[in-house]
Amino acid sequence: FPSHDTRARQEAYPKSGRDIVVERGAWICSGAIVLGPCRIGEQAVVGAGAVVREDVPAHTVVAGVPAKVVKGTGSEKKL
């Protein structure tokens, strides 16, 4: 960034559209980084130290850099 002007830096970023949504029952473990915009699905688990760059499906476990689906949580609703 070419300037150390704090106001210029604040105004350079979008004010909306970068939201991170964490749905009911989702867990985000220590040291994880979640980059918006993205949605962490219901009952999903983000592993420690993971870097999330996109949506995490409901009822899944993600881990790694970048985060990838490791497995289902086993809490999916049975029909």
Backbone bond lengths (Angstrom), bond angles and torsions (degrees), N, CA, C in turn:
res aa  C-N    CA-C-N  psi(-1)  N-CA   C-N-CA  omega(-1)  CA-C   N-CA-C  phi
1 F - - - 1.449 - - 1.510 107.38 -
2 P 1.310 118.66 129.76 1.465 120.87 -172.39 1.526 115.17 -74.34
3 S 1.336 118.76 -7.75 1.461 119.89 -174.63 1.518 110.92 -131.66
4 H 1.321 115.50 150.96 1.465 120.38 174.27 1.518 110.70 -98.78
5 D 1.333 116.12 7.58 1.461 121.51 179.19 1.529 109.80 -68.83
6 T 1.333 116.51 114.45 1.460 121.52 -175.90 1.519 112.09 -60.65
7 R 1.312 118.18 -42.48 1.460 121.01 -179.25 1.527 110.82 -62.82
8 A 1.304 118.11 -42.51 1.466 121.22 179.59 1.523 110.63 -62.04
9 R 1.313 117.52 -38.31 1.465 120.82 178.31 1.525 111.37 -66.98
10 Q 1.334 117.55 -41.94 1.460 120.52 179.53 1.520 111.28 -64.62
11 E 1.298 117.60 -37.65 1.461 121.36 -177.88 1.521 112.39 -78.35
12 A 1.317 118.52 -14.89 1.460 121.98 -178.00 1.527 112.72 -77.90
13 Y 1.331 118.51 -16.56 1.461 121.90 -177.81 1.516 110.73 -98.64
14 P 1.336 117.02 146.01 1.467 119.33 179.49 1.529 110.96 -63.10
15 K 1.325 116.49 143.31 1.462 121.78 -178.81 1.528 112.40 -84.01
16 S 1.317 117.89 -17.66 1.462 120.85 179.78 1.525 109.16 -146.18
17 G 1.321 115.37 169.26 1.449 119.88 178.00 1.520 114.24 87.62
18 R 1.302 118.48 3.97 1.465 122.38 179.34 1.530 110.06 -116.76
19 D 1.331 116.01 26.69 1.456 121.12 -173.99 1.526 112.80 -70.14
20 I 1.316 114.73 148.27 1.457 122.71 171.79 1.523 105.93 -114.45
21 V 1.334 116.83 123.03 1.455 121.92 -178.60 1.522 107.80 -112.08
22 V 1.329 116.15 124.96 1.459 121.83 177.36 1.525 106.77 -112.31
23 E 1.338 116.24 113.44 1.456 120.39 -176.27 1.532 111.82 -81.09
24 R 1.321 115.21 170.72 1.463 123.31 -173.82 1.534 112.48 -55.57
25 G 1.322 115.42 131.33 1.459 122.03 174.22 1.516 115.33 80.09
26 A 1.331 118.06 1.84 1.468 120.45 179.43 1.526 109.86 -76.11
27 W 1.325 115.34 146.55 1.466 121.83 178.33 1.522 108.47 -117.39
28 I 1.317 116.11 136.77 1.463 121.76 172.60 1.525 105.56 -121.85
29 C 1.326 116.18 113.86 1.467 121.17 -174.62 1.533 111.88 -78.41
30 S 1.309 115.21 168.37 1.469 122.85 -176.26 1.517 112.57 -55.40
31 G 1.320 114.95 138.67 1.454 121.06 174.00 1.517 114.98 76.91
32 A 1.318 118.24 1.49 1.466 120.59 178.81 1.526 109.02 -73.96
33 I 1.316 115.52 147.44 1.460 122.18 176.99 1.519 107.25 -119.15
34 V 1.336 116.53 125.86 1.457 121.91 179.61 1.524 107.13 -116.14
35 L 1.332 115.94 115.87 1.457 122.04 -178.94 1.523 109.52 -98.35
36 G 1.328 116.76 127.25 1.463 120.43 -178.81 1.505 112.20 -85.30
37 P 1.297 117.63 162.39 1.455 125.21 0.35 1.518 110.46 -84.86
38 C 1.322 116.64 139.59 1.464 120.48 173.41 1.512 109.74 -164.58
39 R 1.321 114.82 166.96 1.454 122.97 -179.13 1.522 108.34 -125.89
40 I 1.344 115.94 129.59 1.454 122.06 174.25 1.527 105.28 -97.84
41 G 1.324 117.35 113.27 1.461 122.21 -172.96 1.514 114.32 -67.23
42 E 1.336 114.94 164.92 1.459 122.87 -179.94 1.530 111.21 -57.03
43 Q 1.321 116.14 133.25 1.469 124.34 177.89 1.539 113.53 61.79
44 A 1.331 118.09 18.52 1.465 121.21 177.19 1.526 109.48 -82.07
45 V 1.324 116.38 158.23 1.462 122.33 178.39 1.528 107.99 -128.04
46 V 1.330 116.04 127.16 1.462 122.19 175.12 1.521 106.53 -103.91
47 G 1.335 117.31 118.06 1.451 122.81 -175.76 1.518 113.50 -65.81
48 A 1.326 116.06 158.51 1.461 122.62 179.52 1.520 110.46 -58.41
49 G 1.324 116.16 131.75 1.452 121.88 176.92 1.517 115.30 77.58
50 A 1.333 117.85 2.50 1.472 120.56 -179.56 1.527 110.38 -69.69
51 V 1.321 116.18 152.67 1.460 121.99 173.74 1.526 107.22 -117.31
52 V 1.334 115.64 108.10 1.460 122.28 -176.58 1.524 108.78 -92.97
53 R 1.353 116.02 121.89 1.461 121.41 -179.45 1.523 112.92 -115.46
54 E 1.335 116.78 -6.11 1.463 120.45 -179.02 1.522 109.21 -149.10
55 D 1.330 116.34 174.42 1.461 121.13 -177.44 1.525 111.89 -56.36
56 V 1.342 115.36 143.93 1.459 122.30 175.95 1.531 106.39 -107.87
57 P 1.344 117.95 120.95 1.465 119.76 -179.17 1.527 111.85 -63.02
58 A 1.321 116.17 152.97 1.462 121.44 176.62 1.529 109.40 -61.46
59 H 1.323 115.58 148.23 1.475 123.28 174.34 1.524 113.45 61.17
60 T 1.326 116.88 36.80 1.455 120.36 176.68 1.523 110.19 -130.42
61 V 1.327 115.14 161.90 1.460 122.14 173.95 1.517 106.50 -113.54
62 V 1.340 116.92 128.83 1.460 120.87 176.18 1.517 109.23 -119.08
63 A 1.333 116.09 149.90 1.467 121.14 179.30 1.516 108.23 -156.11
64 G 1.312 116.02 161.02 1.455 121.59 173.69 1.512 114.04 103.24
65 V 1.333 113.62 178.31 1.459 122.51 179.91 1.522 107.49 -129.91
66 P 1.306 119.46 105.10 1.461 127.25 -6.12 1.520 110.72 -73.04
67 A 1.333 115.88 160.96 1.466 120.94 -176.79 1.521 110.92 -64.37
68 K 1.335 115.29 136.02 1.463 122.62 176.34 1.520 108.32 -132.05
69 V 1.333 116.42 153.08 1.461 120.50 179.27 1.530 109.21 -65.78
70 V 1.326 115.67 126.54 1.458 122.38 179.51 1.523 109.68 -97.09
71 K 1.358 116.30 -44.88 1.472 120.49 179.38 1.523 108.98 -169.57
72 G 1.328 115.64 173.05 1.454 121.93 171.96 1.524 108.94 -80.07
73 T 1.327 116.94 157.55 1.466 119.79 -178.98 1.514 112.34 -83.36
74 G 1.331 117.19 -11.78 1.460 120.31 -178.13 1.512 112.86 82.58
75 S 1.343 117.40 2.85 1.470 120.56 -178.69 1.532 111.35 -102.10
76 E 1.330 117.66 15.07 1.450 120.39 178.16 1.521 109.55 -62.90
77 K 1.317 115.13 145.35 1.460 119.11 178.82 1.522 109.31 -71.73
78 K 1.317 116.35 130.37 1.457 121.90 178.94 1.518 108.72 -88.32
79 L 1.318 116.99 132.74 1.469 120.69 178.52 1.499 110.62 -95.93
